[in-house]
Amino acid sequence: MSDTDPHDEIERLEAQIEDINSKLASCRKFMLVARIALIGGAILLAATLLGAIAFDQRLLLVAIAALLGGIVLWGSNHSTANEAAAELAKAEADRAALIGYLDLHVVTERPTLH
């Protein structure tokens, strides 16, 4: 352990854990948007190529862009979420180790305050 106060280090780790949880939530939202774009682009592309809707070059371009953009956005945020999950696990393990390092006592008897 370092020379810093374990309480301060635990507080820092808890703030870091909150930040990482925020990052994970953001990644999940972007991954949902990416899936919607991917599925929408695939459906639009299939409908255009199969003749379900009238062929239009701009519509085909939008479908391909949505499909590729969804793949890239999902992949990028998926890898970021995996990295954040690993950071979160390490921060939580470090916090648990610091808490275990403290000499905590279980309070068995509570005094009444009346």
C-alpha positions as CSV (number, residue, x, y, z in Angstrom):
1,M,0.0,0.0,0.0
2,S,1.1,3.6,-0.6
3,D,1.6,6.2,2.1
4,T,-1.7,7.9,1.3
5,D,-4.7,7.7,3.6
6,P,-6.8,4.6,2.6
7,H,-10.0,6.6,3.1
8,D,-8.9,9.2,0.5
9,E,-7.9,6.4,-1.9
10,I,-11.2,4.7,-1.4
11,E,-13.0,8.0,-2.1
12,R,-11.0,8.5,-5.3
13,L,-11.7,5.0,-6.4
14,E,-15.5,5.5,-5.8
15,A,-15.4,8.6,-7.9
16,Q,-13.5,6.7,-10.6
17,I,-16.1,3.9,-10.5
18,E,-18.9,6.4,-10.9
19,D,-17.1,7.9,-14.0
20,I,-16.6,4.5,-15.5
21,N,-20.3,3.6,-14.9
22,S,-21.3,6.8,-16.7
23,K,-19.0,5.8,-19.6
24,L,-20.6,2.3,-19.8
25,A,-24.1,3.8,-19.8
26,S,-23.1,6.1,-22.7
27,C,-21.6,3.2,-24.6
28,R,-24.7,1.2,-24.2
29,K,-26.8,4.1,-25.5
30,F,-24.6,4.5,-28.6
31,M,-24.6,0.7,-29.1
32,L,-28.4,0.8,-29.2
33,V,-28.4,3.7,-31.7
34,A,-25.8,1.7,-33.8
35,R,-28.0,-1.4,-33.8
36,I,-31.0,0.6,-34.9
37,A,-29.0,2.3,-37.7
38,L,-27.6,-1.1,-38.7
39,I,-30.9,-2.8,-38.8
40,G,-32.6,0.1,-40.5
41,G,-29.9,0.3,-43.1
42,A,-30.1,-3.4,-43.8
43,I,-33.9,-3.4,-44.1
44,L,-33.8,-0.3,-46.4
45,L,-31.0,-1.9,-48.5
46,A,-32.9,-5.2,-48.8
47,A,-36.1,-3.4,-49.6
48,T,-34.4,-1.3,-52.3
49,L,-32.6,-4.2,-53.9
50,L,-35.6,-6.6,-53.8
51,G,-37.8,-4.0,-55.4
52,A,-40.2,-3.5,-52.4
53,I,-39.7,0.2,-52.8
54,A,-38.8,2.2,-55.9
55,F,-35.1,2.3,-56.7
56,D,-33.5,5.6,-55.9
57,Q,-29.7,6.2,-55.8
58,R,-29.9,8.5,-52.8
59,L,-32.0,6.0,-50.8
60,L,-29.5,3.3,-51.7
61,L,-26.7,5.5,-50.5
62,V,-28.5,6.3,-47.3
63,A,-29.1,2.6,-46.7
64,I,-25.4,1.7,-47.2
65,A,-24.2,4.6,-45.1
66,A,-26.6,3.6,-42.2
67,L,-25.5,0.0,-42.5
68,L,-21.8,0.8,-42.5
69,G,-22.1,3.6,-39.9
70,G,-24.0,1.3,-37.6
71,I,-21.4,-1.4,-37.9
72,V,-18.5,1.0,-37.2
73,L,-20.4,2.8,-34.3
74,W,-21.4,-0.5,-32.7
75,G,-17.9,-2.0,-33.0
76,S,-16.2,1.1,-31.6
77,N,-18.5,1.4,-28.6
78,H,-18.4,-2.3,-28.0
79,S,-14.6,-2.3,-27.6
80,T,-14.8,0.9,-25.5
81,A,-17.4,-0.8,-23.3
82,N,-15.2,-3.9,-22.9
83,E,-12.2,-1.7,-21.9
84,A,-14.4,0.3,-19.4
85,A,-15.7,-3.0,-17.9
86,A,-12.1,-4.1,-17.3
87,E,-11.3,-0.8,-15.7
88,L,-14.4,-1.0,-13.5
89,A,-13.5,-4.5,-12.4
90,K,-10.0,-3.4,-11.5
91,A,-11.2,-0.3,-9.6
92,E,-13.7,-2.3,-7.7
93,A,-11.1,-4.9,-6.8
94,D,-8.7,-2.2,-5.6
95,R,-11.5,-0.6,-3.6
96,A,-12.3,-3.9,-2.0
97,A,-8.7,-4.5,-1.2
98,L,-8.4,-1.1,0.5
99,I,-11.5,-1.7,2.5
100,G,-10.1,-5.1,3.5
101,Y,-6.9,-3.4,4.5
102,L,-8.8,-1.1,7.0
103,D,-9.2,-2.4,10.5
104,L,-13.0,-2.3,10.6
105,H,-15.0,-3.5,13.6
106,V,-18.5,-4.8,13.6
107,V,-20.8,-2.8,15.9
108,T,-23.0,-5.3,17.7
109,E,-24.7,-3.1,20.3
110,R,-26.4,0.2,19.4
111,P,-26.9,2.7,22.1
112,T,-30.3,4.2,22.4
113,L,-30.5,8.0,21.9
114,H,-33.5,8.9,24.1
